[in-house]
Amino acid sequence: MSEEAGAIAPAESPDAEDEGYVAPPKKPIDDIIAADPEDESLQRYKAALLGSAGSGGIVVFPDDSRTVIVQKIWLVVEGREDQELDLSKSLKDIKKTKFTLKEGIKYRTRIQFIVQREIVTGLKYIQKTKRLGMSDSLTHMVGSYPPKETAHTFLMPEEDVPSGAMTRGSYTVHSLFTDDDKHEHLKWEWQFEIKKDWA
């Protein structure tokens, strides 16, 4: 978000960094493990990265066919309790959620997700914030992750909340968690309100 009073500066298009980038071809975990068997150091690295995922992949939720299950997102402000949004709720309930942010503060976003069955590459978080006909977009690269029995978490870079009377009010946020293969793991809408103070 821009710090300039009264405006949200347009950010670079979320797809701008994708220009010229070609995602690597997807390989099953067993193929990755079987490759380069003579390279002992590479085999040790793959074992450390994949853990027990090599035996057909880890499945945390057998009844859920998704590879990536986005569970929660938090707004993190130093010195205050994190504001949490449970993304396992219905999209309708999530849409009603409104966070409060004090103008001029710095905050970070933390996201928690499960990866199961296979490695996922190039995870990214894309966010578009709208208010009064203006919009601001950002993209954070989250990375590539193997299946794991416990959740992965990612803490995004620090951002500034704008200040000034013109910036106060409610904002609508459209969020997307996607990857190199353009799979939309979760797409949701939520809100936040910028106030002069926390109260």
Secondary structure, 3 states (H helix, E strand, C coil): CCCCCCCCCCCCCCCHHHCCCCCCCCCCHHHHHHCCCCCHHHHHHHHHHHHHHHCCCCCCCCCCCCCEEEEEEEEECCCCCCEEEECCCCHHHHHHCEEEEECCCEEEEEEEEEECCCCEEEEEEEEEEEECCEEEEEEEEEEEECCCCCCEEEECCCEECCCCHHHCEEEEEEEEEECCCCCCCEEEEEEEEEECCCC
